[in-house]
Amino acid sequence: MPPDWELSGWITDLYGNSAFLDELMKVLASNYFAPKVVVLIGLFIWFGTRGSVHRERNQKVIVGVAVGTMLGFLIAESLCLFQDHVGDFWTRPYDNERIPQAYEAMNALYFPLSDSSFPSNAMCGLAAIAAGIGYATRRAAVVIWVLVILWALGRMYVGVHYPIDIAGGILIGCAAAFVGRKLALAFDPAVTSLLRCARRFYLA
């Protein structure tokens, strides 16, 4: 059992007190709201940056973000596979008998998940994007970090993650973003060639 299970219980205990809050958290916890907004932001940075030099710089950052995000998911998935062999570090909040309200929240607002609770794959991916985008534009990074916080609150509220799952995913995502940035810089000639090829098909 994670050390912060009581905090998770306090968060999920808010379920049922306000129909408006329940519906809001249902939207925030979903796999559609935050990811779609992030995709739109990424597309705007990729295509909407003014000036060819500035645009290419930002596109190279996006390539690094993509590499970092994939690396983050790879690390998170490796941890999940490891737990499949040795056993999960802990059950999800909605399976925790000490937090019965978490099951009620999940059953009403979300759905059961088959993978391990730690780390949060969702937070890993979104944190990698937020940290990586910061190399291109701080304003967009701030918006995405706000989405990270909202998505994290939503997923804890509906009982699918403990705070430690969220923190672990964010740390892995940030580390992966840093590595992705370094790899993009190390292979800059290849990234430049990739962007030139993409421009021929009006993809960059």
Summary of the structure (lengths in Angstrom):
residues: 204
radius of gyration: 18.7
end to end distance: 47.4
largest distance: 58.2
contacts: 699
relative contact order: 0.20
helix: 75%
strand: 0%
